[in-house]
Amino acid sequence: MKIKISLSVDGQQVKEDVVEIEDNKLEELSEEEVEAAAEAVVRLWADRKLSIAWEVEEPE
């Protein structure tokens, strides 16, 4: 199964990627389990690719 991931920030696409799950790993799973596996793969992709930094700015 190929999963196309499109990351947008403020309505603009900034990254596109494709991840794959081997079909033989999905053969015996229910539809709900396949969906959960896809969500887990996308979440793992996001954990690896995304980083957000922030800090509090003090008034001058």
SULMO-V448323 format. One record per residue. N is the residue number from 1. PSI is psi as a letter, one per 40 degrees, with the letter a starting at -180 (* if undefined). Layout:
# SULMO-V448323
{{N;PSI} {N;PSI}}
This chain:
# SULMO-V448323
{{1;h} {2;h} {3;h} {4;h} {5;h} {6;h} {7;h} {8;i} {9;h} {10;f} {11;e} {12;h} {13;h} {14;e} {15;i} {16;i} {17;i} {18;h} {19;i} {20;i} {21;h} {22;h} {23;d} {24;d} {25;e} {26;e} {27;d} {28;e} {29;i} {30;i} {31;d} {32;d} {33;d} {34;d} {35;d} {36;d} {37;d} {38;d} {39;d} {40;d} {41;d} {42;d} {43;d} {44;d} {45;d} {46;d} {47;d} {48;d} {49;d} {50;i} {51;h} {52;h} {53;i} {54;i} {55;i} {56;h} {57;h} {58;i} {59;i} {60;*}}
